[in-house]
Amino acid sequence: MSVAKKEYKRITVKTLVDMKANGEKISMLTAYDYTMAKIVDGSGVDVILVGDSASNVMAGHETTLPITLDQMIYHASSVVRAVERALVVVDLPFGSYQSDPKEALRSAIRIMKESGGHAVKLEGGKEVKESIKRILNAGIPVMGHLGLTPQSIYKFGTYTVRAKEEQEAIQLKQDALMLEKAGCFAIVLEKIPAKLAKEVAKSVSIPIIGIGAGNGVDGQVLVLHDMIGMTHEFHPRFLRRYMNLYEDMTSSISQYVDDVKTEDFPNDDEQY
């Protein structure tokens, strides 16, 4: 049964918890720059994730690992300047929190102070518990991330579905409960069986946002450039393309080139 969409002037971490309690699904998309963020925010998306996927989408790297803290702050500050309604969550990049809780806190503080973001997200379960606690103790909201954690891709060796085996599924459920108890306001579950994701969503009071985790969770997130069809090479099962912007842009740019070459552009009406 669908739930009526409530109007929110500004989305906060408390808003998301209330949305889960009220049965209202949460929409979340990535953005990495001012122009795109303004469009996404104006379209009514609840959460904008400044994802370390910028490493792939914006910089062309094979993985999310190369992006730096300075680069994440640059992208996040561009997004924050555009946003009036959505909650802006910023990924802590690889290497900025794993080794030392004090380093994790320093990284989170830099993101909050220098970008103006509203919360941070980091990957992992019990192994990053102390880092999460340190960040939360400083008053910085934290979103967790379990399942397929792209920063650990070289450990996994593949982007395949996680937690299909019983032991890993048990660990994921335990980690989700731990993240809730530690004080995370929400958790992203990436590429895990839909049945397991639904179980996790029912077991915790905080929102569970899925990407490739079925429809039994509290909300969904996609990478914007995938969803609007700019990154046309990427075809995972969980992705629904709402546009084919790659073809539209290619066609338009080709037409522009032809118009310039044939001196059709600019015409008399397009000159001073």
DOTORDO-689871 format. One line per 8 residues: for each residue x, y, z of C-alpha. Coordinates in nm, 2 decimals, always signed. Last residue first. Layout:
REM DOTORDO-689871
X Y Z ~ ...
***
This chain:
REM DOTORDO-689871
+2.39 +4.06 -3.26 ~ +2.36 +3.70 -3.39 ~ +2.14 +3.41 -3.32 ~ +1.84 +3.53 -3.53 ~ +2.06 +3.55 -3.84 ~ +2.18 +3.19 -3.80 ~ +2.46 +3.07 -3.58 ~ +2.48 +2.79 -3.67
+2.39 +2.67 -4.02 ~ +2.75 +2.73 -4.13 ~ +2.77 +2.37 -4.26 ~ +3.05 +2.28 -4.02 ~ +2.88 +2.45 -3.73 ~ +2.55 +2.29 -3.79 ~ +2.71 +1.95 -3.83 ~ +2.90 +1.98 -3.50
+2.58 +2.09 -3.33 ~ +2.39 +1.79 -3.47 ~ +2.66 +1.56 -3.34 ~ +2.63 +1.72 -3.00 ~ +2.25 +1.67 -3.00 ~ +2.28 +1.31 -3.11 ~ +2.54 +1.22 -2.85 ~ +2.35 +1.40 -2.58
+2.03 +1.22 -2.65 ~ +2.20 +0.88 -2.69 ~ +2.39 +0.92 -2.36 ~ +2.08 +1.07 -2.19 ~ +1.88 +0.75 -2.22 ~ +1.63 +0.83 -1.95 ~ +1.47 +0.66 -1.65 ~ +1.72 +0.38 -1.65
+1.63 +0.11 -1.39 ~ +1.94 -0.04 -1.23 ~ +1.91 -0.35 -1.00 ~ +2.00 -0.60 -1.27 ~ +2.34 -0.43 -1.34 ~ +2.39 -0.27 -1.68 ~ +2.67 -0.02 -1.69 ~ +2.80 +0.07 -2.04
+2.55 +0.36 -2.08 ~ +2.69 +0.59 -1.81 ~ +2.48 +0.89 -1.91 ~ +2.16 +0.69 -1.88 ~ +1.96 +0.90 -1.63 ~ +1.98 +0.63 -1.36 ~ +2.34 +0.55 -1.42 ~ +2.45 +0.92 -1.39
+2.24 +0.96 -1.08 ~ +2.39 +0.67 -0.89 ~ +2.10 +0.50 -0.73 ~ +1.96 +0.49 -0.38 ~ +1.64 +0.33 -0.25 ~ +1.43 +0.35 +0.07 ~ +1.29 +0.17 +0.37 ~ +1.37 -0.19 +0.27
+1.15 -0.47 +0.14 ~ +1.19 -0.35 -0.22 ~ +1.51 -0.54 -0.32 ~ +1.87 -0.50 -0.21 ~ +2.03 -0.39 -0.54 ~ +2.08 -0.05 -0.38 ~ +1.89 -0.03 -0.06 ~ +1.84 +0.23 +0.21
+1.76 +0.09 +0.56 ~ +1.61 +0.35 +0.79 ~ +1.67 +0.32 +1.17 ~ +1.44 +0.11 +1.39 ~ +1.62 -0.22 +1.32 ~ +1.51 -0.58 +1.28 ~ +1.25 -0.51 +1.01 ~ +1.50 -0.35 +0.77
+1.75 -0.64 +0.84 ~ +1.49 -0.90 +0.75 ~ +1.39 -0.71 +0.43 ~ +1.76 -0.70 +0.33 ~ +1.79 -1.07 +0.38 ~ +1.50 -1.15 +0.16 ~ +1.62 -0.91 -0.11 ~ +1.96 -1.09 -0.13
+2.25 -0.84 -0.11 ~ +2.38 -0.58 -0.35 ~ +2.43 -0.28 -0.13 ~ +2.27 -0.21 +0.21 ~ +2.29 +0.15 +0.31 ~ +2.24 +0.21 +0.68 ~ +2.06 +0.50 +0.87 ~ +2.09 +0.72 +1.18
+2.40 +0.55 +1.31 ~ +2.41 +0.55 +1.69 ~ +2.63 +0.26 +1.80 ~ +2.32 +0.05 +1.87 ~ +2.21 +0.10 +1.51 ~ +2.55 +0.01 +1.38 ~ +2.57 -0.29 +1.60 ~ +2.23 -0.42 +1.49
+2.34 -0.38 +1.13 ~ +2.67 -0.56 +1.20 ~ +2.49 -0.85 +1.36 ~ +2.26 -0.88 +1.05 ~ +2.57 -0.87 +0.82 ~ +2.75 -1.13 +1.03 ~ +2.45 -1.37 +1.00 ~ +2.44 -1.32 +0.63
+2.81 -1.38 +0.60 ~ +2.77 -1.71 +0.78 ~ +2.47 -1.82 +0.59 ~ +2.61 -1.77 +0.24 ~ +2.44 -1.53 +0.00 ~ +2.58 -1.24 +0.20 ~ +2.72 -1.04 -0.10 ~ +2.60 -1.02 -0.46
+2.90 -1.00 -0.71 ~ +3.13 -0.70 -0.75 ~ +3.43 -0.92 -0.75 ~ +3.78 -0.97 -0.58 ~ +3.62 -0.94 -0.23 ~ +3.94 -0.81 -0.07 ~ +4.02 -0.60 -0.38 ~ +3.67 -0.46 -0.38
+3.69 -0.34 -0.02 ~ +3.62 +0.03 -0.10 ~ +3.32 -0.10 -0.30 ~ +3.14 -0.23 +0.01 ~ +2.90 -0.50 -0.11 ~ +2.69 -0.57 +0.20 ~ +2.70 -0.29 +0.46 ~ +2.71 +0.09 +0.46
+2.65 +0.31 +0.77 ~ +2.52 +0.66 +0.79 ~ +2.69 +0.88 +1.05 ~ +2.57 +1.21 +1.21 ~ +2.85 +1.43 +1.35 ~ +2.81 +1.53 +1.71 ~ +3.17 +1.48 +1.81 ~ +3.07 +1.16 +2.00
+2.93 +1.04 +1.67 ~ +3.27 +1.06 +1.50 ~ +3.44 +0.87 +1.78 ~ +3.17 +0.61 +1.80 ~ +3.19 +0.55 +1.42 ~ +3.57 +0.51 +1.43 ~ +3.54 +0.27 +1.72 ~ +3.29 +0.05 +1.53
+3.50 +0.04 +1.21 ~ +3.59 -0.33 +1.22 ~ +3.24 -0.42 +1.37 ~ +3.07 -0.32 +1.04 ~ +3.20 -0.16 +0.72 ~ +3.17 +0.14 +0.49 ~ +3.14 +0.51 +0.58 ~ +2.88 +0.78 +0.54
+2.90 +1.14 +0.66 ~ +2.63 +1.38 +0.76 ~ +2.50 +1.73 +0.69 ~ +2.76 +1.86 +0.45 ~ +2.90 +2.22 +0.49 ~ +3.20 +2.14 +0.28 ~ +3.49 +2.26 +0.48 ~ +3.36 +2.22 +0.84
+3.16 +1.90 +0.79 ~ +3.42 +1.73 +0.56 ~ +3.71 +1.84 +0.78 ~ +3.54 +1.71 +1.09 ~ +3.48 +1.37 +0.93 ~ +3.84 +1.34 +0.83 ~ +3.97 +1.44 +1.17 ~ +3.73 +1.19 +1.34
+3.84 +0.91 +1.11 ~ +4.21 +0.99 +1.18 ~ +4.13 +0.97 +1.55 ~ +3.95 +0.64 +1.50 ~ +4.27 +0.50 +1.33 ~ +4.33 +0.28 +1.02 ~ +4.00 +0.27 +0.85 ~ +3.90 +0.64 +0.85
+4.05 +0.84 +0.56 ~ +4.21 +0.56 +0.37 ~ +3.91 +0.50 +0.13 ~ +3.69 +0.81 +0.11 ~ +3.44 +0.93 +0.38 ~ +3.12 +0.96 +0.18 ~ +2.92 +1.27 +0.22 ~ +2.55 +1.29 +0.31
+2.35 +1.59 +0.21 ~ +1.99 +1.60 +0.34 ~ +1.76 +1.75 +0.08 ~ +1.58 +2.08 +0.09 ~ +1.78 +2.38 -0.02 ~ +2.07 +2.23 -0.20 ~ +2.29 +2.41 -0.46 ~ +2.58 +2.53 -0.23
+2.58 +2.19 -0.06 ~ +2.66 +2.02 -0.39 ~ +2.97 +2.22 -0.47 ~ +3.09 +2.18 -0.11 ~ +3.05 +1.81 -0.14 ~ +3.25 +1.78 -0.47 ~ +3.54 +1.98 -0.33 ~ +3.53 +1.80 +0.01
+3.54 +1.47 -0.18 ~ +3.85 +1.59 -0.37 ~ +4.03 +1.70 -0.05 ~ +3.95 +1.36 +0.11 ~ +4.10 +1.18 -0.19 ~ +3.96 +0.96 -0.47 ~ +4.18 +0.67 -0.57 ~ +3.98 +0.39 -0.40
+3.64 +0.42 -0.58 ~ +3.74 +0.18 -0.85 ~ +3.82 +0.18 -1.22 ~ +3.89 +0.56 -1.22 ~ +3.72 +0.78 -1.48 ~ +3.73 +1.10 -1.28 ~ +3.36 +1.21 -1.26 ~ +3.18 +0.88 -1.27
+3.44 +0.64 -1.13 ~ +3.60 +0.85 -0.85 ~ +3.27 +1.03 -0.81 ~ +3.15 +0.69 -0.68 ~ +3.30 +0.83 -0.36 ~ +2.94 +0.94 -0.32 ~ +2.81 +1.29 -0.25 ~ +2.48 +1.13 -0.15
+2.17 +1.35 -0.18 ~ +1.88 +1.25 +0.04 ~ +1.51 +1.33 +0.01 ~ +1.48 +1.38 -0.36 ~ +1.22 +1.64 -0.44 ~ +1.30 +1.74 -0.80 ~ +1.45 +2.07 -0.69 ~ +1.72 +1.88 -0.50
+1.81 +1.67 -0.80 ~ +1.82 +1.97 -1.04 ~ +2.03 +2.18 -0.80 ~ +2.26 +1.89 -0.73 ~ +2.32 +1.85 -1.11 ~ +2.43 +2.21 -1.15 ~ +2.63 +2.23 -0.83 ~ +2.84 +1.92 -0.87
+2.88 +1.56 -0.74 ~ +2.53 +1.42 -0.71 ~ +2.41 +1.08 -0.59 ~ +2.04 +0.98 -0.54 ~ +1.82 +0.90 -0.24 ~ +1.45 +0.85 -0.21 ~ +1.30 +0.74 +0.12 ~ +0.98 +0.54 +0.15
+0.71 +0.65 +0.39 ~ +0.59 +0.39 +0.64 ~ +0.54 +0.63 +0.92 ~ +0.82 +0.50 +1.14 ~ +1.05 +0.49 +0.83 ~ +0.96 +0.85 +0.75 ~ +1.02 +0.95 +1.12 ~ +1.37 +0.81 +1.11
+1.43 +1.00 +0.78 ~ +1.30 +1.32 +0.93 ~ +1.52 +1.28 +1.23 ~ +1.83 +1.27 +1.01 ~ +1.71 +1.60 +0.86 ~ +1.51 +1.69 +0.54 ~ +1.40 +2.05 +0.51 ~ +1.07 +2.19 +0.41
+0.90 +1.85 +0.42 ~ +0.58 +1.78 +0.24 ~ +0.43 +1.44 +0.32 ~ +0.39 +1.18 +0.05 ~ +0.08 +0.97 +0.10 ~ +0.17 +0.61 +0.17 ~ +0.14 +0.34 -0.09 ~ +0.00 +0.00 +0.00
***
